[in-house]
Amino acid sequence: MRKSLVVTVLAAVIGSGVRAQAPIPPPPAPLAKNIELNTVLMQSTFMIKGPNAQGTQTMGTVFIVGRPIPNQPERGAYVMVTAAHVLDEIQGDLATLLFRKQAANETWALLPVVIRIRANTQPLWTKHPTADVAVIYINLPSPIPLVSTDLLVDDKVIAENDIHPGDELECLGYPLGNAGNPAGFPILRSGKIASYPLLPTAVTRTFLFDFRVFQGNSGGPVYFVYSNRVSQGVTHLGQTIQGIIGLVSQESLFEQQSTGPYSKTVEDIQLGLAVVVHANLIKEAINMLPPPALSAQ
């Protein structure tokens, strides 16, 4: 059995593939260069929350990437990426993004921002037609380091770098709604690719990731940073490869039934495995958005 990872008292996936007119792409911002992916993703991953159908708070993880502007590849439009069921679970037109802002003394503080995710109950986000991926253009109150969508890895990157089961991956998220500190930075977990094959991603679509996963991790970026990588028999000394390989969609559970003389109980057993949607499907969803306009400068 697989279980979604949005934090909620009673999980109920309430959603629709119908989409109202998409938001206008926000003004472009510079894409980060020569980045250290661990740090930049820490700064561009946030908690999102809002009321669910039962009237309690539900929450999940989102991360922001930059979609390059045509003819200006050094600049991009902010795109918020998450698992589609994270937004499905939030009721109403508005959600709260737990943004952060850095003060002059280099300390960080929470800055909750209300964002519009629906118009007259119709979703403003774009959902991948067959995958648990949602994307939406978003305006932010202040700049953040912007990871280019070019770092969403495709089949070629996976094959050329011989990424395979047993390789270590990192993941950012908010397990059970917990943050790494009062400023609201996400918590980093790590684990290994736990299923085979990875390719072709158009067929496999997801893979299993062996890490300590909890509700609240849904939508979190799954990525790698490898130094001196050995691939196809060659050691790439002094080189670092890095990229976002997917997002957390669900927790994989085992359903155990116990039967007695007068009763039967069903219990979900945690396997410590996450279902990760391949980054290629995130790219497909982003490509469904209206293109960033040069006139948005």
Secondary structure as a PSIPRED ss2 file (coil, helix, strand):
# PSIPRED VFORMAT (PSIPRED V4.0)

   1 M C   1.000  0.000  0.000
   2 R E   0.000  0.000  1.000
   3 K E   0.000  0.000  1.000
   4 S E   0.000  0.000  1.000
   5 L C   1.000  0.000  0.000
   6 V C   1.000  0.000  0.000
   7 V E   0.000  0.000  1.000
   8 T C   1.000  0.000  0.000
   9 V C   1.000  0.000  0.000
  10 L C   1.000  0.000  0.000
  11 A C   1.000  0.000  0.000
  12 A C   1.000  0.000  0.000
  13 V C   1.000  0.000  0.000
  14 I C   1.000  0.000  0.000
  15 G C   1.000  0.000  0.000
  16 S C   1.000  0.000  0.000
  17 G C   1.000  0.000  0.000
  18 V C   1.000  0.000  0.000
  19 R C   1.000  0.000  0.000
  20 A C   1.000  0.000  0.000
  21 Q C   1.000  0.000  0.000
  22 A C   1.000  0.000  0.000
  23 P C   1.000  0.000  0.000
  24 I C   1.000  0.000  0.000
  25 P C   1.000  0.000  0.000
  26 P C   1.000  0.000  0.000
  27 P C   1.000  0.000  0.000
  28 P C   1.000  0.000  0.000
  29 A E   0.000  0.000  1.000
  30 P E   0.000  0.000  1.000
  31 L C   1.000  0.000  0.000
  32 A C   1.000  0.000  0.000
  33 K C   1.000  0.000  0.000
  34 N C   1.000  0.000  0.000
  35 I C   1.000  0.000  0.000
  36 E C   1.000  0.000  0.000
  37 L H   0.000  1.000  0.000
  38 N H   0.000  1.000  0.000
  39 T H   0.000  1.000  0.000
  40 V H   0.000  1.000  0.000
  41 L H   0.000  1.000  0.000
  42 M H   0.000  1.000  0.000
  43 Q H   0.000  1.000  0.000
  44 S C   1.000  0.000  0.000
  45 T E   0.000  0.000  1.000
  46 F E   0.000  0.000  1.000
  47 M E   0.000  0.000  1.000
  48 I E   0.000  0.000  1.000
  49 K E   0.000  0.000  1.000
  50 G E   0.000  0.000  1.000
  51 P E   0.000  0.000  1.000
  52 N C   1.000  0.000  0.000
  53 A C   1.000  0.000  0.000
  54 Q C   1.000  0.000  0.000
  55 G C   1.000  0.000  0.000
  56 T C   1.000  0.000  0.000
  57 Q E   0.000  0.000  1.000
  58 T E   0.000  0.000  1.000
  59 M E   0.000  0.000  1.000
  60 G E   0.000  0.000  1.000
  61 T E   0.000  0.000  1.000
  62 V E   0.000  0.000  1.000
  63 F E   0.000  0.000  1.000
  64 I E   0.000  0.000  1.000
  65 V E   0.000  0.000  1.000
  66 G E   0.000  0.000  1.000
  67 R E   0.000  0.000  1.000
  68 P E   0.000  0.000  1.000
  69 I E   0.000  0.000  1.000
  70 P C   1.000  0.000  0.000
  71 N C   1.000  0.000  0.000
  72 Q E   0.000  0.000  1.000
  73 P E   0.000  0.000  1.000
  74 E E   0.000  0.000  1.000
  75 R E   0.000  0.000  1.000
  76 G E   0.000  0.000  1.000
  77 A E   0.000  0.000  1.000
  78 Y E   0.000  0.000  1.000
  79 V E   0.000  0.000  1.000
  80 M E   0.000  0.000  1.000
  81 V E   0.000  0.000  1.000
  82 T E   0.000  0.000  1.000
  83 A C   1.000  0.000  0.000
  84 A H   0.000  1.000  0.000
  85 H H   0.000  1.000  0.000
  86 V H   0.000  1.000  0.000
  87 L H   0.000  1.000  0.000
  88 D H   0.000  1.000  0.000
  89 E H   0.000  1.000  0.000
  90 I C   1.000  0.000  0.000
  91 Q C   1.000  0.000  0.000
  92 G C   1.000  0.000  0.000
  93 D C   1.000  0.000  0.000
  94 L E   0.000  0.000  1.000
  95 A E   0.000  0.000  1.000
  96 T E   0.000  0.000  1.000
  97 L E   0.000  0.000  1.000
  98 L E   0.000  0.000  1.000
  99 F E   0.000  0.000  1.000
 100 R E   0.000  0.000  1.000
 101 K E   0.000  0.000  1.000
 102 Q E   0.000  0.000  1.000
 103 A C   1.000  0.000  0.000
 104 A C   1.000  0.000  0.000
 105 N C   1.000  0.000  0.000
 106 E C   1.000  0.000  0.000
 107 T C   1.000  0.000  0.000
 108 W E   0.000  0.000  1.000
 109 A E   0.000  0.000  1.000
 110 L E   0.000  0.000  1.000
 111 L E   0.000  0.000  1.000
 112 P E   0.000  0.000  1.000
 113 V E   0.000  0.000  1.000
 114 V E   0.000  0.000  1.000
 115 I E   0.000  0.000  1.000
 116 R E   0.000  0.000  1.000
 117 I C   1.000  0.000  0.000
 118 R E   0.000  0.000  1.000
 119 A E   0.000  0.000  1.000
 120 N C   1.000  0.000  0.000
 121 T C   1.000  0.000  0.000
 122 Q E   0.000  0.000  1.000
 123 P E   0.000  0.000  1.000
 124 L C   1.000  0.000  0.000
 125 W C   1.000  0.000  0.000
 126 T E   0.000  0.000  1.000
 127 K E   0.000  0.000  1.000
 128 H C   1.000  0.000  0.000
 129 P C   1.000  0.000  0.000
 130 T C   1.000  0.000  0.000
 131 A C   1.000  0.000  0.000
 132 D C   1.000  0.000  0.000
 133 V C   1.000  0.000  0.000
 134 A E   0.000  0.000  1.000
 135 V E   0.000  0.000  1.000
 136 I E   0.000  0.000  1.000
 137 Y E   0.000  0.000  1.000
 138 I C   1.000  0.000  0.000
 139 N C   1.000  0.000  0.000
 140 L C   1.000  0.000  0.000
 141 P C   1.000  0.000  0.000
 142 S C   1.000  0.000  0.000
 143 P C   1.000  0.000  0.000
 144 I C   1.000  0.000  0.000
 145 P C   1.000  0.000  0.000
 146 L C   1.000  0.000  0.000
 147 V E   0.000  0.000  1.000
 148 S E   0.000  0.000  1.000
 149 T H   0.000  1.000  0.000
 150 D H   0.000  1.000  0.000
 151 L H   0.000  1.000  0.000
 152 L E   0.000  0.000  1.000
 153 V C   1.000  0.000  0.000
 154 D C   1.000  0.000  0.000
 155 D H   0.000  1.000  0.000
 156 K H   0.000  1.000  0.000
 157 V H   0.000  1.000  0.000
 158 I H   0.000  1.000  0.000
 159 A H   0.000  1.000  0.000
 160 E H   0.000  1.000  0.000
 161 N C   1.000  0.000  0.000
 162 D C   1.000  0.000  0.000
 163 I C   1.000  0.000  0.000
 164 H C   1.000  0.000  0.000
 165 P C   1.000  0.000  0.000
 166 G C   1.000  0.000  0.000
 167 D C   1.000  0.000  0.000
 168 E E   0.000  0.000  1.000
 169 L E   0.000  0.000  1.000
 170 E E   0.000  0.000  1.000
 171 C E   0.000  0.000  1.000
 172 L E   0.000  0.000  1.000
 173 G E   0.000  0.000  1.000
 174 Y C   1.000  0.000  0.000
 175 P H   0.000  1.000  0.000
 176 L H   0.000  1.000  0.000
 177 G H   0.000  1.000  0.000
 178 N C   1.000  0.000  0.000
 179 A C   1.000  0.000  0.000
 180 G C   1.000  0.000  0.000
 181 N C   1.000  0.000  0.000
 182 P C   1.000  0.000  0.000
 183 A C   1.000  0.000  0.000
 184 G C   1.000  0.000  0.000
 185 F C   1.000  0.000  0.000
 186 P C   1.000  0.000  0.000
 187 I E   0.000  0.000  1.000
 188 L E   0.000  0.000  1.000
 189 R E   0.000  0.000  1.000
 190 S E   0.000  0.000  1.000
 191 G E   0.000  0.000  1.000
 192 K E   0.000  0.000  1.000
 193 I E   0.000  0.000  1.000
 194 A C   1.000  0.000  0.000
 195 S C   1.000  0.000  0.000
 196 Y C   1.000  0.000  0.000
 197 P C   1.000  0.000  0.000
 198 L C   1.000  0.000  0.000
 199 L C   1.000  0.000  0.000
 200 P C   1.000  0.000  0.000
 201 T H   0.000  1.000  0.000
 202 A H   0.000  1.000  0.000
 203 V H   0.000  1.000  0.000
 204 T H   0.000  1.000  0.000
 205 R C   1.000  0.000  0.000
 206 T E   0.000  0.000  1.000
 207 F E   0.000  0.000  1.000
 208 L E   0.000  0.000  1.000
 209 F E   0.000  0.000  1.000
 210 D E   0.000  0.000  1.000
 211 F C   1.000  0.000  0.000
 212 R C   1.000  0.000  0.000
 213 V C   1.000  0.000  0.000
 214 F C   1.000  0.000  0.000
 215 Q C   1.000  0.000  0.000
 216 G C   1.000  0.000  0.000
 217 N C   1.000  0.000  0.000
 218 S C   1.000  0.000  0.000
 219 G C   1.000  0.000  0.000
 220 G C   1.000  0.000  0.000
 221 P E   0.000  0.000  1.000
 222 V E   0.000  0.000  1.000
 223 Y E   0.000  0.000  1.000
 224 F E   0.000  0.000  1.000
 225 V E   0.000  0.000  1.000
 226 Y E   0.000  0.000  1.000
 227 S E   0.000  0.000  1.000
 228 N C   1.000  0.000  0.000
 229 R C   1.000  0.000  0.000
 230 V E   0.000  0.000  1.000
 231 S E   0.000  0.000  1.000
 232 Q C   1.000  0.000  0.000
 233 G C   1.000  0.000  0.000
 234 V E   0.000  0.000  1.000
 235 T E   0.000  0.000  1.000
 236 H C   1.000  0.000  0.000
 237 L C   1.000  0.000  0.000
 238 G C   1.000  0.000  0.000
 239 Q C   1.000  0.000  0.000
 240 T E   0.000  0.000  1.000
 241 I E   0.000  0.000  1.000
 242 Q E   0.000  0.000  1.000
 243 G E   0.000  0.000  1.000
 244 I E   0.000  0.000  1.000
 245 I E   0.000  0.000  1.000
 246 G E   0.000  0.000  1.000
 247 L E   0.000  0.000  1.000
 248 V E   0.000  0.000  1.000
 249 S E   0.000  0.000  1.000
 250 Q E   0.000  0.000  1.000
 251 E E   0.000  0.000  1.000
 252 S E   0.000  0.000  1.000
 253 L E   0.000  0.000  1.000
 254 F E   0.000  0.000  1.000
 255 E E   0.000  0.000  1.000
 256 Q E   0.000  0.000  1.000
 257 Q E   0.000  0.000  1.000
 258 S E   0.000  0.000  1.000
 259 T E   0.000  0.000  1.000
 260 G C   1.000  0.000  0.000
 261 P C   1.000  0.000  0.000
 262 Y C   1.000  0.000  0.000
 263 S C   1.000  0.000  0.000
 264 K E   0.000  0.000  1.000
 265 T E   0.000  0.000  1.000
 266 V E   0.000  0.000  1.000
 267 E E   0.000  0.000  1.000
 268 D E   0.000  0.000  1.000
 269 I E   0.000  0.000  1.000
 270 Q E   0.000  0.000  1.000
 271 L E   0.000  0.000  1.000
 272 G E   0.000  0.000  1.000
 273 L E   0.000  0.000  1.000
 274 A E   0.000  0.000  1.000
 275 V E   0.000  0.000  1.000
 276 V E   0.000  0.000  1.000
 277 V E   0.000  0.000  1.000
 278 H E   0.000  0.000  1.000
 279 A H   0.000  1.000  0.000
 280 N H   0.000  1.000  0.000
 281 L H   0.000  1.000  0.000
 282 I H   0.000  1.000  0.000
 283 K H   0.000  1.000  0.000
 284 E H   0.000  1.000  0.000
 285 A H   0.000  1.000  0.000
 286 I H   0.000  1.000  0.000
 287 N H   0.000  1.000  0.000
 288 M C   1.000  0.000  0.000
 289 L C   1.000  0.000  0.000
 290 P C   1.000  0.000  0.000
 291 P C   1.000  0.000  0.000
 292 P C   1.000  0.000  0.000
 293 A C   1.000  0.000  0.000
 294 L H   0.000  1.000  0.000
 295 S H   0.000  1.000  0.000
 296 A H   0.000  1.000  0.000
 297 Q C   1.000  0.000  0.000
